[in-house]
Amino acid sequence: MGFLFLWGYSYFVYWFVFVGWFGLGFSDFFGDRDGVSPVIGVVLLVAITVIMATIVAGFVFEVIQEPNSSPLVELSIRGVDDRDNIFYVEHVTGDSIADVSSNLILYCQNSKLNENATLTVSGNNQDLDPGETLKVKVTNSTETGQIIIVEDSSNTILKATNNKFKYHQNQPPKTTNPIPSHKETDVSTNTDLAVKVTDPNNDKINTSFYWSNNTLIESVNNVDTGSKAITSNLNLQQGKTYSWYAVADDGQKTNKSNTWTFTTTTKETNSNPSADYDYSPTDPLTDESISFDGTLSSDSDGSISTYEWDWTSDGTYESTGSNPSHSYPDDGNYDVTLRVTDDDGVTDTYTETVTVENRNPSASLSVESPVLTDEDSLMDATGSSDPDGSVEEYAFDFTNDGTYEVTGNTDGTVEHSYPDNGTYTVKVRVTDNDRATDTDTATITVQDTDGGDNTAPNVTINSAIYQNNNEEVEVNFTASDLDNNLDNYTIKVYNKKDKLKETDEGKLSSSGETKTVIIGGLPSNKKPFTVNVSVTDDVGLSDTANQQSLR
């Protein structure tokens, strides 16, 4: 292109200068006309030609070199994705480039990438402004490159800095190490087919197995590079030669292996048993009996002879039989292994994780009630228990408002008083050694110190009969309370010298209750005894009656 321009320009100079200016024709160029030396004409022609050639050569040279003047646009390589042949061109500074997909030309190794590669430029039909980035995908086979210079559609020379990049072609995966090995004989009819698959780009590999007649056996997907792809359940026959191959596909390229052969054995081949089991309940608790069923195990060419159970997968088989039961004292995950042996002595194992759940503790709370204002009431949660451990901590909420005023208690009891009368609900929360919890509530009645409007109870002794032969007194009395708050009674028996001989205590259930109590262990005595009966209500008010016993 530069040569043609030089030749054309020289020809123009010749005709313009020598023909137009000097009035010379071609034939006159080398002759002597009107005193003009032909040597001078040749010298002028050569001198002008050399000058113009230098100017044009400089222009052409700059098309493939970086300009000396300040660039209109400065571009920079910002990132390279080796696997996907992608690099990024950032507009660092300068003017915008309109419609970059059409106007921007990238040069690589002194040639346009557009001419020896397919470019996918993000932002098609968009301007490239300072600070923006192009995503360029190269699909030719070049592995290294350098952006020497870029130009837009108007041939404006731009500058690219930091412009070295590298990208790789995707390489196909490989299949090696066939199992069975090529031409192997006496192969079991229960064999699997397997190949090792590798990918130079570390892609996941889909592997398809085929018989030599191109019948698909099975496809195994997403195999890691360096791993085995395996296919099973081939239904092979004895004494037969099989040919097969494998195809590896990394999503971009495929690779077909050689065809391999193997010959199966002519001997009877035992099929391995298959161990399996189920259990119930599926969510067992600690100390709960778990039933295991090993009859899910099978043997395609015989029968299962023995079942062995390893309850913790520690290598020791503690139980035998197809349907044993077992329990665990502590919650947790337990790997249970079943080992079965068939009638040919071949074994198989199956392991499953059994999750045993903790049993929650049981909270129990009792309180002293009723009590008076500002009087301590004992709150007792020591009746709480944990079926598979121990209660470690107690917390008390005195008003059941969600706030536990006492926490971290370890003995299970606490005392508390209330300044105002009323009915209060107390809650206890117990925590066991597995941090499981349970709650219980109790109601406490608080009354004013003077009893308020409460009425004292009343007691009447209906009879007190002494039976000398049995040395006992039969007491019949009636207790009543207008507030229906009867609590307990006390009977005391005195001799004639007012010496206490026997005492009996008990609870009363309702107002107007008539009760008969026999008090034994009295000495034989001809003199009557004095019987004292006292009843008390739940506020502490009481009444007492006395009567001498009759014979």
Residue pairs with C-beta under 8 A, 6 or more apart in sequence:
1 60
2 56
2 57
2 59
2 60
5 56
5 60
6 52
6 53
6 56
6 57
9 52
9 56
10 48
10 49
10 52
10 53
13 45
13 48
13 49
13 52
14 45
17 44
17 45
17 48
18 24
18 29
18 41
18 44
18 45
19 25
22 36
22 41
24 33
24 36
24 41
29 38
29 41
29 42
29 45
30 38
30 41
30 42
31 38
32 38
62 157
63 149
63 151
63 157
64 107
64 110
64 148
64 149
65 148
65 149
66 148
66 149
66 157
66 159
66 160
67 157
67 159
71 94
71 157
71 158
71 159
72 94
72 95
72 156
72 157
72 158
73 91
73 93
73 94
73 95
73 97
73 150
73 152
73 156
73 158
73 159
74 91
74 92
74 93
74 94
74 158
74 159
74 160
74 161
75 89
75 90
75 91
75 92
75 147
75 150
75 158
75 159
75 160
75 161
75 163
76 89
76 90
76 92
76 160
76 161
76 162
76 163
77 87
77 88
77 89
77 90
77 147
77 160
77 162
77 163
77 164
77 165
78 88
78 89
78 90
78 133
79 87
79 88
80 86
80 87
80 88
80 165
80 166
80 167
81 87
81 167
82 166
82 167
82 168
83 168
83 170
83 201
84 137
84 167
85 137
85 138
85 139
85 167
85 168
85 169
86 135
86 136
86 137
86 138
86 167
87 136
87 138
87 165
87 167
88 133
88 134
88 135
88 136
89 106
89 133
89 134
89 136
89 147
89 160
90 131
90 132
90 133
90 134
91 97
91 128
91 129
91 130
91 131
91 132
91 133
91 134
92 130
92 161
93 130
94 130
94 158
96 127
96 128
96 129
96 130
97 103
97 104
97 127
97 128
97 152
98 127
99 125
99 126
99 127
100 121
100 123
100 124
100 126
100 127
100 128
100 134
101 121
101 123
101 124
101 125
101 126
102 125
102 153
103 152
103 153
103 154
104 121
104 128
104 134
104 150
104 152
105 112
105 114
105 150
105 151
105 152
106 112
106 113
106 114
106 119
106 136
106 147
106 150
107 113
107 147
107 148
107 149
107 150
108 116
108 117
108 142
108 145
108 146
108 147
108 148
109 142
109 145
109 146
109 148
110 148
113 119
113 136
113 138
113 145
116 140
116 142
117 138
117 139
117 140
117 142
118 137
118 138
118 139
118 140
119 136
119 137
119 138
120 135
120 136
120 137
121 134
121 135
121 136
122 134
122 135
123 132
123 134
128 134
138 145
138 167
141 169
142 167
143 166
143 167
143 168
143 169
144 165
144 166
144 167
145 164
145 165
145 166
145 167
146 163
146 164
146 165
147 160
147 163
147 165
148 160
148 163
149 157
149 158
149 159
149 160
150 158
150 159
150 160
151 157
151 158
152 158
168 201
170 201
170 203
170 250
170 252
170 253
171 199
171 200
171 201
171 253
172 248
172 250
172 253
172 254
172 255
173 197
173 198
173 199
173 200
173 203
173 205
173 225
173 248
173 249
173 250
173 253
173 254
173 255
174 197
174 198
174 199
174 248
174 255
175 195
175 196
175 197
175 207
175 246
175 247
175 248
175 255
175 257
176 195
176 196
176 198
177 195
177 196
178 193
178 194
178 195
178 246
178 257
178 260
179 191
179 192
179 193
179 194
179 195
179 228
180 187
180 191
180 193
180 260
180 262
181 260
181 262
182 258
182 260
182 261
182 262
183 260
183 261
183 262
184 262
184 263
185 262
185 263
185 265
186 263
186 264
186 265
187 236
187 262
187 263
187 264
187 265
188 264
188 265
188 269
189 236
189 237
189 238
189 264
189 265
189 269
190 236
190 269
190 271
190 272
191 234
191 236
191 262
191 264
192 230
192 231
192 232
192 234
193 209
193 217
193 230
193 231
193 234
193 244
193 246
194 228
194 229
194 230
194 231
195 207
195 228
195 229
195 246
195 248
195 257
196 226
196 227
196 228
197 205
197 207
197 223
197 225
197 226
197 227
197 228
197 229
197 246
197 248
198 225
198 226
199 205
199 225
199 248
199 250
201 250
202 225
203 225
203 250
203 251
203 252
204 221
204 222
204 223
204 224
204 225
204 250
204 251
205 222
205 223
205 224
205 225
205 229
205 248
205 249
205 250
206 219
206 220
206 221
206 222
206 223
206 248
206 249
206 250
206 251
207 219
207 220
207 221
207 223
207 229
207 246
207 247
207 248
207 249
208 216
208 217
208 218
208 219
208 220
208 246
208 247
208 249
209 216
209 217
209 218
209 219
209 220
209 229
209 231
209 244
209 245
209 246
210 216
210 217
210 244
210 245
210 246
210 247
211 217
211 242
211 243
211 244
212 243
212 244
212 245
212 259
217 231
217 234
217 244
218 231
220 229
220 230
220 231
223 229
229 246
236 242
236 264
237 264
238 264
238 265
238 266
238 267
238 268
238 269
239 263
239 264
239 265
239 266
240 263
240 264
241 261
241 262
241 263
241 264
242 261
242 262
242 263
242 264
243 259
243 260
243 261
244 259
244 260
244 261
245 256
245 257
245 258
245 259
245 260
246 256
246 257
247 254
247 255
247 256
247 257
248 254
248 255
248 257
249 255
270 301
270 302
270 342
270 344
270 346
271 299
271 300
271 301
271 302
272 342
272 346
272 348
273 297
273 298
273 299
273 302
273 304
273 340
273 341
273 342
273 346
273 347
273 348
274 297
274 298
274 299
274 300
274 348
274 350
275 294
275 297
275 338
275 339
275 340
275 348
275 349
275 350
276 294
276 296
276 297
276 298
276 338
276 350
277 292
277 293
277 294
277 296
277 297
277 336
277 338
277 350
277 352
278 292
278 293
278 296
279 290
279 291
279 292
279 293
279 336
279 352
279 354
280 290
280 291
280 293
281 288
281 290
283 355
283 357
284 290
284 327
284 328
284 354
284 356
284 357
285 331
285 356
285 357
285 358
285 359
285 388
286 327
286 328
286 329
286 330
286 331
286 356
286 357
286 358
286 359
286 387
286 388
287 327
287 328
287 329
287 359
287 387
287 388
288 327
288 356
289 325
289 326
289 327
290 325
290 326
290 327
290 328
290 354
291 323
291 325
292 309
292 323
292 324
292 325
292 326
292 336
292 338
293 322
293 323
294 307
294 309
294 321
294 322
294 323
294 338
294 340
295 322
295 323
297 304
297 307
297 338
297 340
297 348
297 350
298 304
299 340
299 342
299 343
302 342
302 343
302 344
303 342
303 343
304 322
304 340
304 341
304 342
304 343
305 341
305 342
305 343
306 320
306 340
306 341
307 320
307 321
307 322
307 338
307 339
307 340
308 317
308 319
308 320
308 338
308 339
308 340
308 341
309 317
309 318
309 319
309 320
309 321
309 324
309 326
309 336
309 337
309 338
309 339
310 316
310 317
310 318
310 336
310 337
310 338
310 339
311 318
311 319
311 326
311 328
311 334
311 336
312 334
312 335
312 336
313 334
313 335
313 336
313 337
313 351
317 337
317 339
319 326
326 336
328 334
328 354
328 356
329 388
330 356
330 388
331 356
331 357
331 358
331 359
331 388
331 434
332 355
332 356
333 353
333 354
333 355
333 356
334 353
334 354
334 355
334 356
335 351
335 352
335 353
335 354
336 351
336 352
336 353
336 354
337 349
337 350
337 351
338 349
338 350
338 351
339 347
339 348
339 349
340 347
340 348
340 349
341 347
358 388
358 389
358 432
358 434
358 436
359 386
359 387
359 388
359 436
360 432
360 436
360 437
360 438
361 384
361 385
361 386
361 387
361 389
361 391
361 430
361 431
361 432
361 436
361 437
361 438
362 384
362 385
362 386
362 387
362 430
362 438
363 381
363 384
363 428
363 429
363 430
363 438
363 439
363 440
364 381
364 383
364 384
364 385
364 440
365 379
365 380
365 381
365 383
365 384
365 426
365 427
365 428
365 440
365 441
365 442
366 379
366 380
366 381
366 383
366 442
367 377
367 378
367 379
367 380
367 426
367 442
367 443
367 444
368 377
368 378
368 379
368 444
369 377
369 442
369 443
369 444
369 445
369 538
370 444
370 445
370 446
370 447
370 485
370 538
370 539
371 377
371 417
371 418
371 444
371 445
371 446
371 447
372 446
372 447
372 448
372 449
372 539
372 540
373 417
373 418
373 419
373 420
373 421
373 446
373 447
373 448
373 449
374 417
374 418
374 419
374 449
375 417
375 446
376 415
376 416
376 417
377 415
377 416
377 417
377 418
377 444
377 446
378 413
378 415
379 396
379 413
379 414
379 415
379 416
379 426
379 428
379 442
380 412
380 413
381 394
381 396
381 412
381 413
381 428
381 430
381 440
382 411
382 412
382 413
384 391
384 394
384 412
384 428
384 430
384 438
384 440
385 391
386 430
386 432
386 433
389 432
389 433
389 434
390 432
390 433
391 412
391 430
391 431
391 432
392 410
392 431
392 432
392 433
393 407
393 408
393 409
393 410
393 430
393 431
394 406
394 409
394 410
394 411
394 412
394 414
394 428
394 429
394 430
394 431
395 404
395 406
395 407
395 408
395 409
395 428
395 429
395 430
395 431
396 404
396 405
396 406
396 409
396 414
396 416
396 426
396 427
396 428
397 403
397 404
397 405
397 426
397 427
397 428
397 429
398 405
398 416
398 418
398 424
398 426
399 424
399 425
399 426
400 424
400 425
400 426
400 427
400 441
404 427
404 429
406 414
416 426
418 424
418 444
418 446
420 446
421 446
421 447
421 448
421 452
422 445
422 446
423 443
423 444
423 445
423 446
424 443
424 444
424 446
425 441
425 442
425 443
425 444
426 441
426 442
426 443
426 444
427 439
427 440
427 441
428 439
428 440
428 441
429 437
429 438
429 439
430 437
430 438
430 439
431 437
445 538
447 454
447 539
451 539
451 540
451 541
454 483
454 485
454 537
454 539
454 541
455 481
455 482
455 483
455 541
456 481
456 537
456 541
456 542
456 543
457 479
457 480
457 481
457 485
457 486
457 511
457 535
457 536
457 537
457 541
457 542
457 543
458 479
458 480
458 481
458 535
458 543
459 477
459 478
459 479
459 480
459 489
459 533
459 534
459 535
459 543
459 544
459 545
460 477
460 478
460 479
460 545
461 475
461 476
461 477
461 531
461 533
461 545
461 546
461 547
462 476
462 477
462 478
462 514
463 474
463 475
463 476
463 550
464 473
464 474
464 475
464 476
464 529
464 531
464 547
464 548
464 549
464 550
465 473
465 474
465 549
465 550
465 551
466 472
466 473
466 522
466 525
466 528
466 529
466 549
466 550
466 551
467 473
467 474
468 524
468 525
468 526
468 551
470 520
471 520
471 521
471 522
471 523
471 524
472 518
472 519
472 520
472 521
472 522
473 493
473 502
473 518
473 519
473 522
473 529
473 531
473 549
474 516
474 517
474 518
474 519
475 491
475 516
475 517
475 518
475 519
475 531
475 533
476 514
476 515
476 516
476 517
477 489
477 491
477 514
477 515
477 517
477 533
477 545
478 512
478 513
478 514
478 515
479 486
479 489
479 508
479 511
479 512
479 513
479 515
479 535
480 486
480 511
480 512
480 513
481 511
481 535
481 537
482 511
483 537
484 510
484 511
485 537
485 538
485 539
486 508
486 509
486 510
486 511
486 513
486 535
486 537
486 538
487 507
487 508
487 536
487 537
487 538
488 505
488 506
488 507
488 508
488 535
488 536
489 505
489 506
489 507
489 508
489 515
489 533
489 534
489 535
489 536
490 503
490 504
490 505
490 533
490 534
490 535
490 536
491 503
491 504
491 505
491 517
491 519
491 531
491 532
491 533
491 534
492 500
492 502
492 503
492 531
492 532
492 534
493 500
493 501
493 502
493 503
493 519
493 522
493 529
493 530
493 531
493 532
493 549
494 500
494 501
494 529
494 530
494 532
495 501
495 523
495 525
495 527
495 529
495 530
496 525
496 527
496 528
496 529
496 530
498 530
501 521
501 522
501 523
501 529
502 519
502 520
502 521
502 522
504 517
504 519
506 515
506 517
508 515
508 535
522 529
528 548
528 549
528 550
528 551
529 548
529 549
530 546
530 547
530 548
530 549
531 546
531 547
531 548
531 549
532 544
532 545
532 546
533 544
533 545
533 546
534 542
534 543
534 544
535 542
535 543
535 544
536 542
